Amino acid sequence: MATANNHETNWQNAISDPRDRKVFEGLANPAWDFRTIGGLSRESNLSEDEVASTLQKYPDLVRKSLVRNLKGQELFTLSTRPVRFREILALVRNVVAKSV
């Protein structure tokens, strides 16, 4: 099972740019399972465009959630965090709701 330290180690070894590190510090924040670009932007004091660029720059270190938040925004987390049952359940609920 991955721990918070494992989440940190993977990206901490790969990223040296201080601006990119701010984004990953937000992704690794244990208070959140997933983060929006806006939330990462506020926490890192970077623009949403800079955050989006950082997330795109490291596709092997970032995982996009299977579902969006209630406002329809994309959610992101570290790629080392596994897909959890509640994420799959939310996806199934969305599919069922759209098919009814």
Number of C-alpha atoms within 10 A of each C-alpha: 5 9 10 12 9 13 20 17 11 14 21 13 8 11 14 10 8 9 15 19 17 19 24 25 16 21 25 21 15 11 8 10 14 22 22 20 20 18 17 22 20 15 14 19 14 16 14 17 12 16 25 16 12 18 22 12 12 15 12 12 19 20 19 17 19 14 18 17 12 7 6 8 13 17 19 21 23 24 19 18 19 12 12 8 9 9 14 14 12 14 16 14 12 13 11 10 9 8 7 5
